[in-house]
Amino acid sequence: MESNTVKRSRRRTSKVAAAHILNCLDLAKLGDGEVAYIKMMTSDEAQRMFPTITGLPDGSNIFALHSADGTPLALTDSRQAAMGHAMGDRLVVASIH
């Protein structure tokens, strides 16, 4: 038989856990406008992701800067240029794996 103290503790823990659950949209908005990430891709992948871009050199690596929610912000030919773009926009670049 549980004591009233244990029951209250479980209810409190349950309420706290429920308050910390984020839906996918909330999670995507975390860091929006403040956090970005850089993704390296091939020119073929970049062409598929950004069909309006033309003139990408075949077989080269492209670096895409994305906002926290995945919105593409810039395409560059080097990680340093993507970092520079992020710094210019005062974005913190998060490491992704």
Secondary structure, 3 states (H helix, E strand, C coil): CCCHHHHHHHHHHHHHHHHCCCCHHHHHHCCCCCEEEEEEEEHHHHHHHCCCCCCCCCCCEEEEEEECCCCEEEEECCHHHHHHHHHHCCCEECCCC
